[in-house]
Amino acid sequence: MIDNEHKKVLKQYYKRSDRHILVVEADMSYSDVLKVVALSDKIRKAGNELVSLM
């Protein structure tokens, strides 16, 4: 892929993707916290993988 095409596709991805950071306080058990963190990490990695494929 040409560098300009890559930048164009990446810009389109950034426009459509959520890039917000939300900080919340919640009463959760430690095991629930670990599950949320693990899922969040998987979502982040999937987004990174998608960008690398584009």
PDBQT receptor file of N, H, CA, C and O in Angstrom, charges set to zero:
ATOM      1  N   MET A   1       0.854  -1.177   0.000  1.00  0.00    +0.000 N 
ATOM      2  CA  MET A   1       0.000   0.000   0.000  1.00  0.00    +0.000 C 
ATOM      3  C   MET A   1       0.899   1.238   0.000  1.00  0.00    +0.000 C 
ATOM      4  O   MET A   1       1.902   1.291   0.711  1.00  0.00    +0.000 OA
ATOM      5  N   ILE A   2       0.532   2.209  -0.790  1.00  0.00    +0.000 N 
ATOM      6  H   ILE A   2      -0.283   2.166  -1.368  1.00  0.00    +0.000 HD
ATOM      7  CA  ILE A   2       1.292   3.451  -0.865  1.00  0.00    +0.000 C 
ATOM      8  C   ILE A   2       1.105   4.217   0.443  1.00  0.00    +0.000 C 
ATOM      9  O   ILE A   2       0.052   4.148   1.078  1.00  0.00    +0.000 OA
ATOM     10  N   ASP A   3       2.151   4.948   0.831  1.00  0.00    +0.000 N 
ATOM     11  H   ASP A   3       3.007   5.003   0.316  1.00  0.00    +0.000 HD
ATOM     12  CA  ASP A   3       2.145   5.654   2.110  1.00  0.00    +0.000 C 
ATOM     13  C   ASP A   3       0.959   6.614   2.225  1.00  0.00    +0.000 C 
ATOM     14  O   ASP A   3       0.336   6.708   3.282  1.00  0.00    +0.000 OA
ATOM     15  N   ASN A   4       0.648   7.323   1.144  1.00  0.00    +0.000 N 
ATOM     16  H   ASN A   4       1.155   7.246   0.285  1.00  0.00    +0.000 HD
ATOM     17  CA  ASN A   4      -0.485   8.264   1.194  1.00  0.00    +0.000 C 
ATOM     18  C   ASN A   4      -1.803   7.533   1.381  1.00  0.00    +0.000 C 
ATOM     19  O   ASN A   4      -2.673   7.998   2.117  1.00  0.00    +0.000 OA
ATOM     20  N   GLU A   5      -1.958   6.387   0.718  1.00  0.00    +0.000 N 
ATOM     21  H   GLU A   5      -1.251   6.009   0.120  1.00  0.00    +0.000 HD
ATOM     22  CA  GLU A   5      -3.181   5.596   0.885  1.00  0.00    +0.000 C 
ATOM     23  C   GLU A   5      -3.309   5.114   2.328  1.00  0.00    +0.000 C 
ATOM     24  O   GLU A   5      -4.393   5.131   2.912  1.00  0.00    +0.000 OA
ATOM     25  N   HIS A   6      -2.176   4.682   2.889  1.00  0.00    +0.000 N 
ATOM     26  H   HIS A   6      -1.296   4.667   2.414  1.00  0.00    +0.000 HD
ATOM     27  CA  HIS A   6      -2.170   4.205   4.271  1.00  0.00    +0.000 C 
ATOM     28  C   HIS A   6      -2.622   5.316   5.217  1.00  0.00    +0.000 C 
ATOM     29  O   HIS A   6      -3.451   5.082   6.098  1.00  0.00    +0.000 OA
ATOM     30  N   LYS A   7      -2.090   6.507   5.042  1.00  0.00    +0.000 N 
ATOM     31  H   LYS A   7      -1.417   6.697   4.327  1.00  0.00    +0.000 HD
ATOM     32  CA  LYS A   7      -2.474   7.626   5.903  1.00  0.00    +0.000 C 
ATOM     33  C   LYS A   7      -3.949   7.971   5.743  1.00  0.00    +0.000 C 
ATOM     34  O   LYS A   7      -4.620   8.310   6.718  1.00  0.00    +0.000 OA
ATOM     35  N   LYS A   8      -4.455   7.884   4.510  1.00  0.00    +0.000 N 
ATOM     36  H   LYS A   8      -3.909   7.609   3.718  1.00  0.00    +0.000 HD
ATOM     37  CA  LYS A   8      -5.859   8.186   4.253  1.00  0.00    +0.000 C 
ATOM     38  C   LYS A   8      -6.773   7.178   4.947  1.00  0.00    +0.000 C 
ATOM     39  O   LYS A   8      -7.766   7.557   5.567  1.00  0.00    +0.000 OA
ATOM     40  N   VAL A   9      -6.435   5.898   4.838  1.00  0.00    +0.000 N 
ATOM     41  H   VAL A   9      -5.628   5.590   4.334  1.00  0.00    +0.000 HD
ATOM     42  CA  VAL A   9      -7.237   4.851   5.475  1.00  0.00    +0.000 C 
ATOM     43  C   VAL A   9      -7.155   4.979   6.992  1.00  0.00    +0.000 C 
ATOM     44  O   VAL A   9      -8.158   4.815   7.686  1.00  0.00    +0.000 OA
ATOM     45  N   LEU A  10      -5.975   5.267   7.501  1.00  0.00    +0.000 N 
ATOM     46  H   LEU A  10      -5.160   5.400   6.937  1.00  0.00    +0.000 HD
ATOM     47  CA  LEU A  10      -5.793   5.425   8.949  1.00  0.00    +0.000 C 
ATOM     48  C   LEU A  10      -6.619   6.597   9.468  1.00  0.00    +0.000 C 
ATOM     49  O   LEU A  10      -7.220   6.508  10.538  1.00  0.00    +0.000 OA
ATOM     50  N   LYS A  11      -6.650   7.683   8.722  1.00  0.00    +0.000 N 
ATOM     51  H   LYS A  11      -6.161   7.756   7.853  1.00  0.00    +0.000 HD
ATOM     52  CA  LYS A  11      -7.439   8.847   9.126  1.00  0.00    +0.000 C 
ATOM     53  C   LYS A  11      -8.930   8.495   9.166  1.00  0.00    +0.000 C 
ATOM     54  O   LYS A  11      -9.647   8.918  10.073  1.00  0.00    +0.000 OA
ATOM     55  N   GLN A  12      -9.395   7.717   8.174  1.00  0.00    +0.000 N 
ATOM     56  H   GLN A  12      -8.812   7.374   7.437  1.00  0.00    +0.000 HD
ATOM     57  CA  GLN A  12     -10.795   7.288   8.170  1.00  0.00    +0.000 C 
ATOM     58  C   GLN A  12     -11.093   6.407   9.385  1.00  0.00    +0.000 C 
ATOM     59  O   GLN A  12     -12.149   6.537  10.003  1.00  0.00    +0.000 OA
ATOM     60  N   TYR A  13     -10.169   5.518   9.723  1.00  0.00    +0.000 N 
ATOM     61  H   TYR A  13      -9.311   5.412   9.221  1.00  0.00    +0.000 HD
ATOM     62  CA  TYR A  13     -10.364   4.652  10.890  1.00  0.00    +0.000 C 
ATOM     63  C   TYR A  13     -10.472   5.489  12.160  1.00  0.00    +0.000 C 
ATOM     64  O   TYR A  13     -11.343   5.246  12.996  1.00  0.00    +0.000 OA
ATOM     65  N   TYR A  14      -9.589   6.473  12.304  1.00  0.00    +0.000 N 
ATOM     66  H   TYR A  14      -8.881   6.670  11.625  1.00  0.00    +0.000 HD
ATOM     67  CA  TYR A  14      -9.607   7.306  13.505  1.00  0.00    +0.000 C 
ATOM     68  C   TYR A  14     -10.907   8.101  13.619  1.00  0.00    +0.000 C 
ATOM     69  O   TYR A  14     -11.402   8.322  14.724  1.00  0.00    +0.000 OA
ATOM     70  N   LYS A  15     -11.460   8.529  12.491  1.00  0.00    +0.000 N 
ATOM     71  H   LYS A  15     -11.058   8.350  11.593  1.00  0.00    +0.000 HD
ATOM     72  CA  LYS A  15     -12.723   9.276  12.535  1.00  0.00    +0.000 C 
ATOM     73  C   LYS A  15     -13.869   8.399  13.025  1.00  0.00    +0.000 C 
ATOM     74  O   LYS A  15     -14.780   8.879  13.700  1.00  0.00    +0.000 OA
ATOM     75  N   ARG A  16     -13.821   7.109  12.682  1.00  0.00    +0.000 N 
ATOM     76  H   ARG A  16     -13.081   6.720  12.134  1.00  0.00    +0.000 HD
ATOM     77  CA  ARG A  16     -14.925   6.206  13.022  1.00  0.00    +0.000 C 
ATOM     78  C   ARG A  16     -14.739   5.479  14.345  1.00  0.00    +0.000 C 
ATOM     79  O   ARG A  16     -15.700   4.944  14.898  1.00  0.00    +0.000 OA
ATOM     80  N   SER A  17     -13.531   5.453  14.851  1.00  0.00    +0.000 N 
ATOM     81  H   SER A  17     -12.750   5.887  14.402  1.00  0.00    +0.000 HD
ATOM     82  CA  SER A  17     -13.273   4.693  16.079  1.00  0.00    +0.000 C 
ATOM     83  C   SER A  17     -13.446   5.566  17.314  1.00  0.00    +0.000 C 
ATOM     84  O   SER A  17     -13.265   6.783  17.273  1.00  0.00    +0.000 OA
ATOM     85  N   ASP A  18     -13.796   4.915  18.402  1.00  0.00    +0.000 N 
ATOM     86  H   ASP A  18     -13.942   3.927  18.436  1.00  0.00    +0.000 HD
ATOM     87  CA  ASP A  18     -13.902   5.607  19.686  1.00  0.00    +0.000 C 
ATOM     88  C   ASP A  18     -12.509   5.712  20.295  1.00  0.00    +0.000 C 
ATOM     89  O   ASP A  18     -11.790   4.720  20.411  1.00  0.00    +0.000 OA
ATOM     90  N   ARG A  19     -12.149   6.910  20.675  1.00  0.00    +0.000 N 
ATOM     91  H   ARG A  19     -12.733   7.716  20.581  1.00  0.00    +0.000 HD
ATOM     92  CA  ARG A  19     -10.847   7.099  21.300  1.00  0.00    +0.000 C 
ATOM     93  C   ARG A  19     -10.999   7.889  22.592  1.00  0.00    +0.000 C 
ATOM     94  O   ARG A  19     -10.175   8.742  22.924  1.00  0.00    +0.000 OA
ATOM     95  N   HIS A  20     -12.055   7.589  23.300  1.00  0.00    +0.000 N 
ATOM     96  H   HIS A  20     -12.724   6.896  23.031  1.00  0.00    +0.000 HD
ATOM     97  CA  HIS A  20     -12.330   8.302  24.540  1.00  0.00    +0.000 C 
ATOM     98  C   HIS A  20     -11.820   7.483  25.723  1.00  0.00    +0.000 C 
ATOM     99  O   HIS A  20     -11.841   6.253  25.711  1.00  0.00    +0.000 OA
ATOM    100  N   ILE A  21     -11.376   8.184  26.712  1.00  0.00    +0.000 N 
ATOM    101  H   ILE A  21     -11.359   9.184  26.722  1.00  0.00    +0.000 HD
ATOM    102  CA  ILE A  21     -10.967   7.529  27.950  1.00  0.00    +0.000 C 
ATOM    103  C   ILE A  21     -12.003   7.894  29.002  1.00  0.00    +0.000 C 
ATOM    104  O   ILE A  21     -12.265   9.068  29.263  1.00  0.00    +0.000 OA
ATOM    105  N   LEU A  22     -12.572   6.884  29.584  1.00  0.00    +0.000 N 
ATOM    106  H   LEU A  22     -12.359   5.930  29.371  1.00  0.00    +0.000 HD
ATOM    107  CA  LEU A  22     -13.609   7.089  30.585  1.00  0.00    +0.000 C 
ATOM    108  C   LEU A  22     -13.104   6.534  31.911  1.00  0.00    +0.000 C 
ATOM    109  O   LEU A  22     -12.699   5.376  32.001  1.00  0.00    +0.000 OA
ATOM    110  N   VAL A  23     -13.134   7.360  32.914  1.00  0.00    +0.000 N 
ATOM    111  H   VAL A  23     -13.463   8.301  32.841  1.00  0.00    +0.000 HD
ATOM    112  CA  VAL A  23     -12.718   6.928  34.241  1.00  0.00    +0.000 C 
ATOM    113  C   VAL A  23     -13.959   6.909  35.123  1.00  0.00    +0.000 C 
ATOM    114  O   VAL A  23     -14.654   7.916  35.263  1.00  0.00    +0.000 OA
ATOM    115  N   VAL A  24     -14.222   5.766  35.706  1.00  0.00    +0.000 N 
ATOM    116  H   VAL A  24     -13.658   4.948  35.593  1.00  0.00    +0.000 HD
ATOM    117  CA  VAL A  24     -15.381   5.633  36.583  1.00  0.00    +0.000 C 
ATOM    118  C   VAL A  24     -14.968   4.921  37.861  1.00  0.00    +0.000 C 
ATOM    119  O   VAL A  24     -14.008   4.152  37.892  1.00  0.00    +0.000 OA
ATOM    120  N   GLU A  25     -15.707   5.198  38.884  1.00  0.00    +0.000 N 
ATOM    121  H   GLU A  25     -16.487   5.823  38.858  1.00  0.00    +0.000 HD
ATOM    122  CA  GLU A  25     -15.524   4.473  40.134  1.00  0.00    +0.000 C 
ATOM    123  C   GLU A  25     -16.715   3.547  40.284  1.00  0.00    +0.000 C 
ATOM    124  O   GLU A  25     -17.861   3.950  40.087  1.00  0.00    +0.000 OA
ATOM    125  N   ALA A  26     -16.434   2.320  40.629  1.00  0.00    +0.000 N 
ATOM    126  H   ALA A  26     -15.503   1.993  40.789  1.00  0.00    +0.000 HD
ATOM    127  CA  ALA A  26     -17.515   1.351  40.789  1.00  0.00    +0.000 C 
ATOM    128  C   ALA A  26     -17.155   0.380  41.904  1.00  0.00    +0.000 C 
ATOM    129  O   ALA A  26     -15.985   0.092  42.159  1.00  0.00    +0.000 OA
ATOM    130  N   ASP A  27     -18.170  -0.101  42.541  1.00  0.00    +0.000 N 
ATOM    131  H   ASP A  27     -19.120   0.132  42.334  1.00  0.00    +0.000 HD
ATOM    132  CA  ASP A  27     -17.967  -1.139  43.542  1.00  0.00    +0.000 C 
ATOM    133  C   ASP A  27     -17.997  -2.482  42.819  1.00  0.00    +0.000 C 
ATOM    134  O   ASP A  27     -19.062  -3.005  42.490  1.00  0.00    +0.000 OA
ATOM    135  N   MET A  28     -16.822  -3.019  42.584  1.00  0.00    +0.000 N 
ATOM    136  H   MET A  28     -15.957  -2.595  42.852  1.00  0.00    +0.000 HD
ATOM    137  CA  MET A  28     -16.700  -4.294  41.865  1.00  0.00    +0.000 C 
ATOM    138  C   MET A  28     -15.771  -5.200  42.651  1.00  0.00    +0.000 C 
ATOM    139  O   MET A  28     -14.861  -4.747  43.345  1.00  0.00    +0.000 OA
ATOM    140  N   SER A  29     -16.022  -6.461  42.522  1.00  0.00    +0.000 N 
ATOM    141  H   SER A  29     -16.761  -6.829  41.958  1.00  0.00    +0.000 HD
ATOM    142  CA  SER A  29     -15.109  -7.403  43.159  1.00  0.00    +0.000 C 
ATOM    143  C   SER A  29     -13.801  -7.418  42.372  1.00  0.00    +0.000 C 
ATOM    144  O   SER A  29     -13.760  -7.020  41.208  1.00  0.00    +0.000 OA
ATOM    145  N   TYR A  30     -12.752  -7.874  43.012  1.00  0.00    +0.000 N 
ATOM    146  H   TYR A  30     -12.786  -8.197  43.958  1.00  0.00    +0.000 HD
ATOM    147  CA  TYR A  30     -11.441  -7.896  42.364  1.00  0.00    +0.000 C 
ATOM    148  C   TYR A  30     -11.460  -8.769  41.110  1.00  0.00    +0.000 C 
ATOM    149  O   TYR A  30     -10.827  -8.428  40.111  1.00  0.00    +0.000 OA
ATOM    150  N   SER A  31     -12.169  -9.874  41.152  1.00  0.00    +0.000 N 
ATOM    151  H   SER A  31     -12.683 -10.151  41.964  1.00  0.00    +0.000 HD
ATOM    152  CA  SER A  31     -12.238 -10.753  39.980  1.00  0.00    +0.000 C 
ATOM    153  C   SER A  31     -12.956 -10.061  38.817  1.00  0.00    +0.000 C 
ATOM    154  O   SER A  31     -12.577 -10.250  37.661  1.00  0.00    +0.000 OA
ATOM    155  N   ASP A  32     -13.994  -9.257  39.112  1.00  0.00    +0.000 N 
ATOM    156  H   ASP A  32     -14.302  -9.104  40.051  1.00  0.00    +0.000 HD
ATOM    157  CA  ASP A  32     -14.682  -8.503  38.067  1.00  0.00    +0.000 C 
ATOM    158  C   ASP A  32     -13.764  -7.437  37.466  1.00  0.00    +0.000 C 
ATOM    159  O   ASP A  32     -13.774  -7.203  36.258  1.00  0.00    +0.000 OA
ATOM    160  N   VAL A  33     -12.984  -6.807  38.313  1.00  0.00    +0.000 N 
ATOM    161  H   VAL A  33     -12.976  -6.997  39.295  1.00  0.00    +0.000 HD
ATOM    162  CA  VAL A  33     -12.021  -5.809  37.832  1.00  0.00    +0.000 C 
ATOM    163  C   VAL A  33     -11.034  -6.466  36.869  1.00  0.00    +0.000 C 
ATOM    164  O   VAL A  33     -10.727  -5.905  35.817  1.00  0.00    +0.000 OA
ATOM    165  N   LEU A  34     -10.543  -7.633  37.218  1.00  0.00    +0.000 N 
ATOM    166  H   LEU A  34     -10.792  -8.088  38.072  1.00  0.00    +0.000 HD
ATOM    167  CA  LEU A  34      -9.595  -8.341  36.349  1.00  0.00    +0.000 C 
ATOM    168  C   LEU A  34     -10.243  -8.697  35.009  1.00  0.00    +0.000 C 
ATOM    169  O   LEU A  34      -9.598  -8.599  33.965  1.00  0.00    +0.000 OA
ATOM    170  N   LYS A  35     -11.504  -9.106  35.032  1.00  0.00    +0.000 N 
ATOM    171  H   LYS A  35     -12.028  -9.185  35.880  1.00  0.00    +0.000 HD
ATOM    172  CA  LYS A  35     -12.215  -9.434  33.793  1.00  0.00    +0.000 C 
ATOM    173  C   LYS A  35     -12.353  -8.202  32.906  1.00  0.00    +0.000 C 
ATOM    174  O   LYS A  35     -12.127  -8.273  31.698  1.00  0.00    +0.000 OA
ATOM    175  N   VAL A  36     -12.727  -7.067  33.509  1.00  0.00    +0.000 N 
ATOM    176  H   VAL A  36     -12.911  -7.009  34.490  1.00  0.00    +0.000 HD
ATOM    177  CA  VAL A  36     -12.897  -5.831  32.740  1.00  0.00    +0.000 C 
ATOM    178  C   VAL A  36     -11.569  -5.392  32.132  1.00  0.00    +0.000 C 
ATOM    179  O   VAL A  36     -11.519  -4.992  30.969  1.00  0.00    +0.000 OA
ATOM    180  N   VAL A  37     -10.513  -5.465  32.902  1.00  0.00    +0.000 N 
ATOM    181  H   VAL A  37     -10.554  -5.790  33.847  1.00  0.00    +0.000 HD
ATOM    182  CA  VAL A  37      -9.192  -5.071  32.402  1.00  0.00    +0.000 C 
ATOM    183  C   VAL A  37      -8.748  -6.000  31.275  1.00  0.00    +0.000 C 
ATOM    184  O   VAL A  37      -8.184  -5.541  30.281  1.00  0.00    +0.000 OA
ATOM    185  N   ALA A  38      -8.994  -7.280  31.418  1.00  0.00    +0.000 N 
ATOM    186  H   ALA A  38      -9.452  -7.652  32.224  1.00  0.00    +0.000 HD
ATOM    187  CA  ALA A  38      -8.616  -8.240  30.376  1.00  0.00    +0.000 C 
ATOM    188  C   ALA A  38      -9.405  -7.979  29.089  1.00  0.00    +0.000 C 
ATOM    189  O   ALA A  38      -8.830  -8.001  28.000  1.00  0.00    +0.000 OA
ATOM    190  N   LEU A  39     -10.702  -7.736  29.202  1.00  0.00    +0.000 N 
ATOM    191  H   LEU A  39     -11.168  -7.718  30.086  1.00  0.00    +0.000 HD
ATOM    192  CA  LEU A  39     -11.512  -7.437  28.026  1.00  0.00    +0.000 C 
ATOM    193  C   LEU A  39     -11.074  -6.131  27.371  1.00  0.00    +0.000 C 
ATOM    194  O   LEU A  39     -11.015  -6.034  26.145  1.00  0.00    +0.000 OA
ATOM    195  N   SER A  40     -10.775  -5.148  28.174  1.00  0.00    +0.000 N 
ATOM    196  H   SER A  40     -10.823  -5.226  29.170  1.00  0.00    +0.000 HD
ATOM    197  CA  SER A  40     -10.314  -3.869  27.645  1.00  0.00    +0.000 C 
ATOM    198  C   SER A  40      -9.017  -4.044  26.861  1.00  0.00    +0.000 C 
ATOM    199  O   SER A  40      -8.840  -3.444  25.801  1.00  0.00    +0.000 OA
ATOM    200  N   ASP A  41      -8.122  -4.857  27.380  1.00  0.00    +0.000 N 
ATOM    201  H   ASP A  41      -8.265  -5.344  28.242  1.00  0.00    +0.000 HD
ATOM    202  CA  ASP A  41      -6.856  -5.111  26.703  1.00  0.00    +0.000 C 
ATOM    203  C   ASP A  41      -7.082  -5.842  25.379  1.00  0.00    +0.000 C 
ATOM    204  O   ASP A  41      -6.427  -5.540  24.382  1.00  0.00    +0.000 OA
ATOM    205  N   LYS A  42      -8.005  -6.799  25.368  1.00  0.00    +0.000 N 
ATOM    206  H   LYS A  42      -8.538  -7.044  26.178  1.00  0.00    +0.000 HD
ATOM    207  CA  LYS A  42      -8.317  -7.519  24.123  1.00  0.00    +0.000 C 
ATOM    208  C   LYS A  42      -8.892  -6.575  23.070  1.00  0.00    +0.000 C 
ATOM    209  O   LYS A  42      -8.546  -6.673  21.892  1.00  0.00    +0.000 OA
ATOM    210  N   ILE A  43      -9.763  -5.668  23.487  1.00  0.00    +0.000 N 
ATOM    211  H   ILE A  43     -10.044  -5.589  24.443  1.00  0.00    +0.000 HD
ATOM    212  CA  ILE A  43     -10.355  -4.697  22.561  1.00  0.00    +0.000 C 
ATOM    213  C   ILE A  43      -9.265  -3.779  22.005  1.00  0.00    +0.000 C 
ATOM    214  O   ILE A  43      -9.256  -3.475  20.812  1.00  0.00    +0.000 OA
ATOM    215  N   ARG A  44      -8.357  -3.344  22.863  1.00  0.00    +0.000 N 
ATOM    216  H   ARG A  44      -8.365  -3.591  23.832  1.00  0.00    +0.000 HD
ATOM    217  CA  ARG A  44      -7.256  -2.481  22.418  1.00  0.00    +0.000 C 
ATOM    218  C   ARG A  44      -6.393  -3.205  21.398  1.00  0.00    +0.000 C 
ATOM    219  O   ARG A  44      -6.036  -2.636  20.366  1.00  0.00    +0.000 OA
ATOM    220  N   LYS A  45      -6.058  -4.460  21.683  1.00  0.00    +0.000 N 
ATOM    221  H   LYS A  45      -6.348  -4.922  22.521  1.00  0.00    +0.000 HD
ATOM    222  CA  LYS A  45      -5.218  -5.238  20.768  1.00  0.00    +0.000 C 
ATOM    223  C   LYS A  45      -5.927  -5.494  19.444  1.00  0.00    +0.000 C 
ATOM    224  O   LYS A  45      -5.297  -5.470  18.386  1.00  0.00    +0.000 OA
ATOM    225  N   ALA A  46      -7.233  -5.740  19.497  1.00  0.00    +0.000 N 
ATOM    226  H   ALA A  46      -7.745  -5.759  20.356  1.00  0.00    +0.000 HD
ATOM    227  CA  ALA A  46      -7.998  -5.957  18.264  1.00  0.00    +0.000 C 
ATOM    228  C   ALA A  46      -7.996  -4.693  17.408  1.00  0.00    +0.000 C 
ATOM    229  O   ALA A  46      -7.862  -4.771  16.187  1.00  0.00    +0.000 OA
ATOM    230  N   GLY A  47      -8.141  -3.543  18.035  1.00  0.00    +0.000 N 
ATOM    231  H   GLY A  47      -8.250  -3.480  19.027  1.00  0.00    +0.000 HD
ATOM    232  CA  GLY A  47      -8.078  -2.279  17.303  1.00  0.00    +0.000 C 
ATOM    233  C   GLY A  47      -6.722  -2.065  16.676  1.00  0.00    +0.000 C 
ATOM    234  O   GLY A  47      -6.623  -1.612  15.536  1.00  0.00    +0.000 OA
ATOM    235  N   ASN A  48      -5.672  -2.389  17.415  1.00  0.00    +0.000 N 
ATOM    236  H   ASN A  48      -5.752  -2.758  18.341  1.00  0.00    +0.000 HD
ATOM    237  CA  ASN A  48      -4.315  -2.261  16.880  1.00  0.00    +0.000 C 
ATOM    238  C   ASN A  48      -4.102  -3.208  15.715  1.00  0.00    +0.000 C 
ATOM    239  O   ASN A  48      -3.462  -2.847  14.728  1.00  0.00    +0.000 OA
ATOM    240  N   GLU A  49      -4.627  -4.402  15.819  1.00  0.00    +0.000 N 
ATOM    241  H   GLU A  49      -5.148  -4.695  16.621  1.00  0.00    +0.000 HD
ATOM    242  CA  GLU A  49      -4.496  -5.391  14.741  1.00  0.00    +0.000 C 
ATOM    243  C   GLU A  49      -5.233  -4.912  13.491  1.00  0.00    +0.000 C 
ATOM    244  O   GLU A  49      -4.744  -5.068  12.372  1.00  0.00    +0.000 OA
ATOM    245  N   LEU A  50      -6.414  -4.329  13.694  1.00  0.00    +0.000 N 
ATOM    246  H   LEU A  50      -6.812  -4.202  14.602  1.00  0.00    +0.000 HD
ATOM    247  CA  LEU A  50      -7.175  -3.816  12.572  1.00  0.00    +0.000 C 
ATOM    248  C   LEU A  50      -6.403  -2.707  11.853  1.00  0.00    +0.000 C 
ATOM    249  O   LEU A  50      -6.348  -2.675  10.623  1.00  0.00    +0.000 OA
ATOM    250  N   VAL A  51      -5.813  -1.810  12.625  1.00  0.00    +0.000 N 
ATOM    251  H   VAL A  51      -5.857  -1.837  13.624  1.00  0.00    +0.000 HD
ATOM    252  CA  VAL A  51      -5.020  -0.727  12.040  1.00  0.00    +0.000 C 
ATOM    253  C   VAL A  51      -3.832  -1.302  11.261  1.00  0.00    +0.000 C 
ATOM    254  O   VAL A  51      -3.508  -0.816  10.178  1.00  0.00    +0.000 OA
ATOM    255  N   SER A  52      -3.191  -2.321  11.803  1.00  0.00    +0.000 N 
ATOM    256  H   SER A  52      -3.454  -2.715  12.684  1.00  0.00    +0.000 HD
ATOM    257  CA  SER A  52      -2.029  -2.890  11.112  1.00  0.00    +0.000 C 
ATOM    258  C   SER A  52      -2.437  -3.589   9.819  1.00  0.00    +0.000 C 
ATOM    259  O   SER A  52      -1.665  -3.603   8.860  1.00  0.00    +0.000 OA
ATOM    260  N   LEU A  53      -3.641  -4.172   9.775  1.00  0.00    +0.000 N 
ATOM    261  H   LEU A  53      -4.268  -4.162  10.553  1.00  0.00    +0.000 HD
ATOM    262  CA  LEU A  53      -4.112  -4.806   8.553  1.00  0.00    +0.000 C 
ATOM    263  C   LEU A  53      -4.495  -3.780   7.486  1.00  0.00    +0.000 C 
ATOM    264  O   LEU A  53      -4.367  -4.025   6.286  1.00  0.00    +0.000 OA
ATOM    265  N   MET A  54      -4.964  -2.635   7.952  1.00  0.00    +0.000 N 
ATOM    266  H   MET A  54      -5.069  -2.436   8.926  1.00  0.00    +0.000 HD
ATOM    267  CA  MET A  54      -5.361  -1.595   6.991  1.00  0.00    +0.000 C 
ATOM    268  C   MET A  54      -4.128  -1.016   6.334  1.00  0.00    +0.000 C 
ATOM    269  O   MET A  54      -4.238  -0.125   5.492  1.00  0.00    +0.000 OA
TER     270      MET A  54
